[in-house]
Amino acid sequence: MLTPYRRLFARPGTAAFTLAGLLGRLSMSMTGVSLVVLLAERRGSYALAGAVGAAGLVTGAVGMPLIGRLVDRFGQARVTVPAVLYNVVPLSALLLCVRAGAPDWTLYPCWAAGAAAPNLGGMARARWAHLLRDEPDDLHLANSFEQALDELCFMAGPVLGMVLCTTIAPEAGLLTAGGLGAVGALLFAAQRRTEPPPAARPAGGRHGSPLRVPGLRVLTLTFLSTGMIFGALDLTTVAYADALGRRPVAGVLLALVAAGSCVAGLVFGTLRPGGPAGARFLRGVAAMAGLLLLPLAAGLGGAGLALLGAALFAAGTGTAPTMVTGMTLLQELLPRRQLNEGMAIAVSGILVGISGGSALAGTLAEHAGPGAGYWIPAVAAALALLIALAGRRHLGVRADGPERTVSGAR
């Protein structure tokens, strides 16, 4: 299965930026659980941890597209290096405030100030889009591999953060995440031969927002609903396992979701894309919506943790193909000069969705049965499908028959 991926890394420099980016993305997946464990241990409040984390998500959702715009204008290295060095300051301030017993309010600005980090996943995809601009099959392979790496990080990162926080010190998770993130991002920025050149400024010097492209608005709303799936699925699974007195098993169940997505992403990359990306995206969202009925049935039916795990693995297989095709479609829709900003906007939609999905699932977990929370990812997936169907003409899919190919201004 992995044989087709070898040709991606036959190109000079591709392995180096991929491994460097992997370090940085692993650190991002560690920060959430590390922050929760730190504040729960040092301040004794999960509510405080959730509120501080939410402040960071809001900042990230706003700041990430702004950083993406700077990357498009000035280049990846010129923006990433100062951003990484800057982010060391608020992270250090947060750890000092926690250690010194500073008032709770001081934690919010510290975490919010450092949450808008460069989007290494988006920058890696931008590099592949530049290197493989004339090779669509290999670009599909690269986007699939990047999605599999994302899932791998979200399998390993929370576990690593939890182990460090519980076996060494509550601060160890964030310290390690900060170190890995800084080293990974700086090494990534150092790989200059694969870096896309800064885009030429449009005539008249006006930049404009990539949200003026209707297809990006459709994709961002669809990704927001997909983020709600992720946030609700995580919290509901923890609450469900806790209600059965098996809370430690929740980590295994969530790893199964990521594992299903990782495997599906790798397999999907080896398949030759059939038809325009817009039509493939609609099929992916429809499949995701159908598969998310499985954990709902298992949770409401009291099927037990083993069957729930199988249902979550199956549900996970629907997310990677959808995300891979969505990112490919985004690369087709957007002009090169706005690719990093556009991908950052899409990721921001996911972050906002995760926050909203978690909040809704938490409320439902407190006022309904333990399996009722699985309604939220099922409904969110159906909403994503409705949004994609409503905006299909902006994705290059005609309602009356054959699809057309979407092409953005280059």
C-alpha positions as CSV (number, residue, x, y, z in Angstrom):
1,M,0.0,0.0,0.0
2,L,2.9,2.4,0.8
3,T,4.8,1.7,-2.4
4,P,3.1,4.5,-4.5
5,Y,4.2,7.0,-1.8
6,R,7.9,6.4,-2.5
7,R,7.8,8.4,-5.7
8,L,6.8,11.5,-3.7
9,F,10.0,11.4,-1.7
10,A,12.2,10.8,-4.7
11,R,12.1,14.5,-5.2
12,P,14.9,16.4,-3.5
13,G,14.0,18.0,-0.2
14,T,10.5,16.6,0.2
15,A,11.5,14.1,3.0
16,A,13.2,16.9,4.9
17,F,10.3,19.4,5.0
18,T,7.8,16.5,5.7
19,L,9.7,15.3,8.7
20,A,10.3,18.8,10.1
21,G,6.6,19.7,9.6
22,L,5.6,16.4,11.4
23,L,7.5,17.5,14.5
24,G,5.7,20.9,14.6
25,R,2.2,19.3,13.9
26,L,2.8,16.7,16.7
27,S,3.4,19.5,19.1
28,M,0.1,21.1,18.1
29,S,-1.8,17.9,18.9
30,M,-0.2,17.7,22.3
31,T,-1.1,21.2,23.5
32,G,-4.8,20.7,24.2
33,V,-4.6,17.7,26.6
34,S,-1.4,19.1,28.1
35,L,-3.1,22.4,29.0
36,V,-6.1,20.6,30.5
37,V,-4.0,18.4,32.6
38,L,-1.8,21.3,33.7
39,L,-4.6,23.5,34.9
40,A,-6.6,20.7,36.4
41,E,-3.6,19.7,38.5
42,R,-2.3,23.1,39.4
43,R,-5.6,25.0,39.6
44,G,-8.1,22.1,40.3
45,S,-10.5,23.2,37.6
46,Y,-11.5,21.6,34.4
47,A,-13.9,24.5,33.7
48,L,-11.0,26.9,33.8
49,A,-8.9,24.7,31.5
50,G,-11.8,24.6,29.0
51,A,-12.3,28.3,29.1
52,V,-8.6,29.1,28.6
53,G,-8.5,26.6,25.8
54,A,-11.5,28.2,24.1
55,A,-9.8,31.6,24.3
56,G,-6.9,30.1,22.4
57,L,-9.2,28.5,19.7
58,V,-10.8,31.9,19.1
59,T,-7.4,33.6,18.7
60,G,-6.2,30.8,16.5
61,A,-9.3,31.0,14.3
62,V,-8.7,34.8,13.8
63,G,-4.9,34.9,13.7
64,M,-4.2,31.9,11.5
65,P,-5.6,33.4,8.3
66,L,-3.7,36.7,9.0
67,I,-0.5,34.7,9.3
68,G,-1.4,32.8,6.1
69,R,-1.8,36.2,4.3
70,L,1.6,37.2,5.4
71,V,3.1,33.9,4.3
72,D,1.5,34.3,0.8
73,R,3.0,37.8,0.6
74,F,6.5,37.4,2.1
75,G,7.2,33.7,2.0
76,Q,7.1,30.8,4.5
77,A,10.5,31.3,6.1
78,R,10.3,35.1,6.5
79,V,7.0,34.7,8.5
80,T,7.5,31.4,10.3
81,V,10.8,32.2,12.0
82,P,9.7,35.4,13.8
83,A,6.3,33.9,14.6
84,V,7.9,30.9,16.3
85,L,10.3,33.0,18.3
86,Y,7.5,35.3,19.4
87,N,5.3,32.4,20.5
88,V,8.0,31.3,23.0
89,V,7.2,34.4,25.1
90,P,3.5,33.9,25.8
91,L,4.0,30.2,26.5
92,S,6.7,30.9,29.0
93,A,4.5,33.6,30.6
94,L,1.7,31.1,30.9
95,L,3.9,28.5,32.7
96,L,5.3,31.2,35.0
97,C,1.8,32.4,35.9
98,V,0.7,28.9,36.7
99,R,3.8,28.2,38.7
100,A,3.7,31.5,40.6
101,G,0.0,31.2,41.4
102,A,-1.0,34.3,39.5
103,P,-4.7,35.2,39.2
104,D,-6.8,33.0,36.8
105,W,-7.4,36.0,34.5
106,T,-3.7,36.2,33.6
107,L,-3.9,32.8,31.9
108,Y,-6.3,33.9,29.3
109,P,-4.2,36.6,27.6
110,C,-1.1,34.4,27.9
111,W,-2.7,31.5,26.1
112,A,-4.6,33.6,23.6
113,A,-1.5,35.6,22.7
114,G,0.4,32.5,21.6
115,A,-2.4,30.5,20.0
116,A,-2.1,32.0,16.4
117,A,0.8,29.8,15.3
118,P,1.8,29.3,11.6
119,N,-0.3,26.5,9.9
120,L,2.5,24.0,9.2
121,G,0.0,21.5,7.7
122,G,-1.2,24.1,5.2
123,M,2.3,25.3,4.4
124,A,3.3,21.7,3.7
125,R,0.3,21.2,1.4
126,A,1.3,24.5,-0.3
127,R,4.7,23.1,-1.0
128,W,3.3,20.0,-2.5
129,A,0.9,22.1,-4.6
130,H,3.9,24.1,-5.9
131,L,6.1,21.1,-6.6
132,L,3.4,19.0,-8.2
133,R,1.4,21.7,-10.0
134,D,1.6,19.8,-13.3
135,E,1.1,16.3,-11.7
136,P,-2.5,16.0,-10.4
137,D,-2.3,12.3,-9.6
138,D,0.8,12.8,-7.4
139,L,-0.8,15.9,-5.8
140,H,-3.8,13.7,-4.8
141,L,-1.2,11.2,-3.4
142,A,0.5,14.0,-1.4
143,N,-2.7,15.4,0.0
144,S,-3.7,11.9,1.1
145,F,-0.3,11.4,2.8
146,E,-0.6,14.8,4.6
147,Q,-4.0,13.9,5.9
148,A,-2.7,10.6,7.2
149,L,0.1,12.5,9.0
150,D,-2.5,14.7,10.6
151,E,-4.4,11.7,11.9
152,L,-1.1,10.1,13.1
153,C,-0.3,13.2,15.1
154,F,-3.7,13.2,16.6
155,M,-3.3,9.6,17.6
156,A,0.2,10.0,19.2
157,G,0.2,13.6,20.4
158,P,-2.5,13.5,23.1
159,V,-1.1,10.2,24.4
160,L,2.4,11.6,24.6
161,G,1.2,14.8,26.3
162,M,-0.8,12.8,28.9
163,V,2.2,10.5,29.6
164,L,4.6,13.5,30.1
165,C,2.1,15.4,32.3
166,T,1.3,12.4,34.5
167,T,4.7,10.8,34.8
168,I,7.2,13.7,34.9
169,A,5.3,16.9,35.9
170,P,2.1,18.7,34.9
171,E,4.2,21.3,33.0
172,A,6.2,18.7,31.0
173,G,3.6,18.3,28.3
174,L,3.5,22.0,27.3
175,L,7.2,22.4,27.7
176,T,7.8,19.5,25.3
177,A,5.2,20.6,22.9
178,G,6.7,24.1,22.8
179,G,10.2,22.7,22.2
180,L,9.1,20.3,19.5
181,G,7.0,23.0,17.8
182,A,9.8,25.5,17.8
183,V,12.4,23.1,16.5
184,G,10.0,21.6,13.9
185,A,8.9,24.9,12.6
186,L,12.5,26.3,12.4
187,L,13.7,23.2,10.6
188,F,10.7,23.4,8.2
189,A,11.5,27.1,7.5
190,A,15.2,26.1,6.8
191,Q,14.2,23.9,3.8
192,R,14.4,26.7,1.3
193,R,14.7,24.8,-1.9
194,T,11.2,23.4,-1.7
195,E,9.6,26.7,-0.5
196,P,7.1,28.2,-2.9
197,P,8.2,31.7,-4.0
198,P,6.1,34.6,-2.7
199,A,3.2,35.4,-5.0
200,A,3.3,38.4,-7.2
201,R,1.1,41.3,-6.0
202,P,-2.0,41.8,-8.2
203,A,-2.2,44.9,-10.4
204,G,-3.0,47.9,-8.3
205,G,-1.6,46.3,-5.1
206,R,-5.0,45.3,-3.8
207,H,-5.0,41.9,-2.2
208,G,-8.6,41.1,-1.4
209,S,-9.9,38.3,0.7
210,P,-9.9,34.7,-0.7
211,L,-13.4,34.5,0.9
212,R,-14.5,36.4,-2.2
213,V,-14.2,33.0,-4.0
214,P,-17.7,31.5,-3.4
215,G,-16.3,27.9,-3.4
216,L,-14.1,28.7,-0.4
217,R,-17.1,30.0,1.5
218,V,-18.9,26.7,0.8
219,L,-15.8,24.6,1.8
220,T,-15.3,26.7,5.0
221,L,-18.9,26.2,6.2
222,T,-18.6,22.5,5.3
223,F,-15.4,22.2,7.3
224,L,-17.0,24.1,10.2
225,S,-19.6,21.4,10.3
226,T,-16.9,18.8,10.1
227,G,-15.1,20.4,13.0
228,M,-18.3,20.0,15.0
229,I,-18.1,16.3,14.3
230,F,-14.6,16.1,15.7
231,G,-15.3,18.1,18.8
232,A,-18.6,16.4,19.6
233,L,-17.2,12.9,18.9
234,D,-14.3,13.4,21.3
235,L,-16.3,14.7,24.2
236,T,-19.2,12.3,23.8
237,T,-16.9,9.3,23.7
238,V,-15.1,10.4,26.9
239,A,-18.5,11.0,28.6
240,Y,-19.9,7.6,27.3
241,A,-16.8,5.7,28.6
242,D,-17.0,7.6,31.9
243,A,-20.7,6.7,32.4
244,L,-19.8,3.0,32.0
245,G,-17.0,3.4,34.6
246,R,-14.3,2.9,31.9
247,R,-13.0,6.4,31.4
248,P,-9.3,5.3,30.6
249,V,-10.7,3.4,27.6
250,A,-11.8,6.6,26.0
251,G,-8.3,7.3,24.8
252,V,-8.3,4.0,23.0
253,L,-11.7,4.7,21.4
254,L,-10.6,8.1,20.2
255,A,-7.4,6.6,18.8
256,L,-9.6,4.2,16.8
257,V,-11.3,7.1,15.1
258,A,-8.0,8.6,14.1
259,A,-6.7,5.2,13.1
260,G,-9.6,4.6,10.8
261,S,-9.1,8.0,9.2
262,C,-5.3,7.4,8.8
263,V,-5.8,4.0,7.1
264,A,-8.5,5.4,4.9
265,G,-6.3,8.4,3.9
266,L,-3.4,6.1,2.9
267,V,-5.6,3.8,0.9
268,F,-7.5,6.7,-0.7
269,G,-4.2,8.2,-1.9
270,T,-3.4,5.0,-3.9
271,L,-6.7,5.2,-5.8
272,R,-6.7,7.1,-9.1
273,P,-9.1,10.1,-8.7
274,G,-12.2,9.7,-10.7
275,G,-14.0,12.7,-12.1
276,P,-13.7,16.4,-11.0
277,A,-12.8,17.1,-7.3
278,G,-16.2,18.8,-6.7
279,A,-18.1,15.6,-7.4
280,R,-15.7,13.5,-5.4
281,F,-16.1,15.9,-2.5
282,L,-19.9,15.5,-2.5
283,R,-19.5,11.7,-2.5
284,G,-17.1,11.9,0.4
285,V,-19.4,14.1,2.5
286,A,-22.3,11.8,1.8
287,A,-20.3,8.7,2.8
288,M,-19.1,10.5,6.0
289,A,-22.7,11.3,6.9
290,G,-23.8,7.7,6.4
291,L,-20.9,6.3,8.4
292,L,-21.5,8.6,11.4
293,L,-24.9,6.9,11.9
294,L,-22.9,3.8,13.2
295,P,-21.6,5.3,16.5
296,L,-25.1,6.8,17.0
297,A,-26.7,3.4,16.7
298,A,-24.1,1.8,18.9
299,G,-24.3,4.5,21.6
300,L,-28.1,4.7,21.7
301,G,-28.4,0.9,21.5
302,G,-26.0,0.2,24.4
303,A,-23.9,-2.0,22.2
304,G,-20.9,-1.9,24.6
305,L,-17.4,-0.5,24.2
306,A,-16.1,-3.2,21.8
307,L,-18.9,-2.6,19.2
308,L,-18.7,1.2,19.8
309,G,-14.9,1.0,19.0
310,A,-15.6,-0.8,15.8
311,A,-18.3,1.8,14.9
312,L,-15.9,4.6,15.6
313,F,-13.2,3.1,13.5
314,A,-15.6,2.7,10.6
315,A,-16.8,6.3,11.1
316,G,-13.2,7.5,11.0
317,T,-12.7,6.1,7.6
318,G,-15.2,8.6,6.2
319,T,-13.4,11.7,7.3
320,A,-10.0,11.4,5.6
321,P,-11.2,11.1,2.0
322,T,-13.5,14.1,2.5
323,M,-10.7,16.2,3.9
324,V,-8.2,15.1,1.2
325,T,-10.6,15.9,-1.6
326,G,-11.7,19.2,0.1
327,M,-8.0,20.4,0.3
328,T,-7.5,19.3,-3.3
329,L,-10.6,21.3,-4.4
330,L,-9.4,24.3,-2.4
331,Q,-6.1,24.2,-4.2
332,E,-8.0,24.2,-7.5
333,L,-10.3,27.1,-6.5
334,L,-7.8,29.5,-5.1
335,P,-5.2,31.6,-6.9
336,R,-1.7,30.6,-5.9
337,R,-1.1,34.0,-4.3
338,Q,-3.8,33.3,-1.7
339,L,-3.3,29.6,-1.1
340,N,-1.8,29.7,2.4
341,E,-4.4,32.2,3.6
342,G,-7.3,30.2,2.0
343,M,-6.1,27.0,3.7
344,A,-5.8,28.8,7.0
345,I,-9.3,30.1,6.7
346,A,-10.5,26.5,6.1
347,V,-8.6,25.2,9.1
348,S,-10.0,28.1,11.2
349,G,-13.5,26.9,10.3
350,I,-12.6,23.5,11.6
351,L,-11.3,25.0,14.9
352,V,-14.5,27.0,15.4
353,G,-16.5,23.9,14.7
354,I,-14.5,21.8,17.2
355,S,-15.2,24.4,19.9
356,G,-18.9,24.5,19.1
357,G,-19.2,20.8,18.9
358,S,-17.5,20.3,22.2
359,A,-19.7,22.8,23.9
360,L,-22.9,21.3,22.5
361,A,-21.8,17.7,23.4
362,G,-20.9,18.8,26.9
363,T,-24.3,20.3,27.5
364,L,-26.1,17.2,26.1
365,A,-23.9,14.8,28.1
366,E,-25.0,16.5,31.3
367,H,-28.8,16.5,30.5
368,A,-29.3,13.3,28.5
369,G,-28.2,9.7,28.4
370,P,-24.5,8.9,27.7
371,G,-25.1,7.9,24.1
372,A,-27.3,10.9,23.2
373,G,-24.3,13.0,22.4
374,Y,-23.7,10.9,19.2
375,W,-26.6,12.7,17.7
376,I,-24.5,15.9,17.4
377,P,-21.8,14.4,15.0
378,A,-24.6,12.7,13.0
379,V,-26.5,15.9,12.6
380,A,-23.4,17.9,11.9
381,A,-22.4,15.5,9.1
382,A,-25.9,15.8,7.6
383,L,-25.6,19.6,7.8
384,A,-22.2,19.4,6.1
385,L,-23.9,17.4,3.3
386,L,-26.7,19.9,2.9
387,I,-24.2,22.8,2.8
388,A,-22.1,21.0,0.1
389,L,-25.2,20.2,-1.9
390,A,-26.6,23.8,-1.7
391,G,-23.2,25.2,-2.9
392,R,-22.4,22.5,-5.4
393,R,-22.4,24.8,-8.4
394,H,-19.6,26.8,-6.7
395,L,-17.6,23.5,-6.3
396,G,-17.9,22.8,-10.0
397,V,-20.8,20.3,-9.8
398,R,-23.8,20.9,-12.0
399,A,-27.3,20.1,-10.7
400,D,-28.5,18.9,-14.1
401,G,-25.9,16.4,-15.2
402,P,-22.2,16.3,-16.0
403,E,-19.7,18.1,-13.8
404,R,-17.4,20.8,-14.9
405,T,-13.8,21.3,-13.9
406,V,-13.2,24.2,-11.5
407,S,-10.1,26.3,-12.1
408,G,-9.0,29.2,-10.1
409,A,-7.1,32.3,-11.3
410,R,-3.4,31.5,-11.2
